[in-house]
């Protein structure tokens, strides 16, 4: 039976490492709330809960500061507005081990103008994101990720358009704090509350290629190891 030369096998394996695809996680946008009179408002009614953004300066939206956009930390944060559009519960609220969870679908728009107007820094449309927190607690989170859920980012901000081109995995996390009253359930849905929030939107990670130096070292080790094996085999024949 014809055997493959050891050196050829090592080089072929090294080439396959070099051709592996890679993708790394990138923070698309981060923001903080700037107005203490702005709130995430949850209203429970008829077995569902609707989340909206509200403030005295921009009814229907919250003024925010973008501190990171396109993976770049900003010395001077960008003024923007956060607007919830049709963010409504899509499942029954459950409690397990003191943790409340409920699914939500809708759209979060981060724009230069109030109520989704002006330039679109980033809009996230999602289905079945999870709102969760400790029962009776003053904090909660709304988290969505594709996969396994359906999350889609759109933007007309050049630095972000380049990062979401090709439809990479996308995810977001909003942190709710100072819930008033504390998190609870009314009937089958999360109870009404007011809260402030911060948020992070990012692309996910798929396969990661070793650094070039790592590939070279792996290849050298493989060649050396297989070469030694070949020497031992020749010795055994003599």
PyMOL commands that set and color helices and strands:
alter all, ss='L'
color gray80, all
select helices_A, chain A and resi 6-19+114-116+158-164+212-237
alter helices_A, ss='H'
color red, helices_A
select strands_A, chain A and resi 26-33+39-45+48-54+62-69+72-89+94-96+99-111+120-134+140-146+150-154+170-180+185-186+189-190+193-203
alter strands_A, ss='S'
color yellow, strands_A
deselect
rebuild
show_as cartoon
